[in-house]
Amino acid sequence: MGDRFELYGALWRFAADYHGGQSSRGYRLLSRLSRTGYRPGIGLQQGRFESRYQRDIYQLLVSRYGKDV
């Protein structure tokens, strides 16, 4: 269960940082995460990761997909 929320947090931060507006895939991802019941903590909303694992996932997403968003 914890790993899923680590992943959700990294995905949420990535989509929040890189979405291209309401019609973008990143914005749809934010919506899907919300429908799962995921709610990021205030720290993550302010850019502070909740764990090193979460930060590593985020950095991997940025390196692979950040330029494509």
C-alpha positions, 0 to 999 in steps of 0.5 A: 500500500505504501509503495502505491502512495509513493508512486501517486505522490511522484505522479501528482507532483510531476503532473502538477509541475508539467501539465499543459492545461486542462486538455493535457494528459498531465491534467487528466492524470491529476483528475484520475489521481483525485478520483482514486482518493489520493490527496497530496500532503501540504509538503508535497503541494509545496514541492517537498517530497515525502520520501527519497523514493518518491523524489527518485520516481519524480526525477525519473519521470522528469528525465524521461517525460519532462521535455515531452509535456 
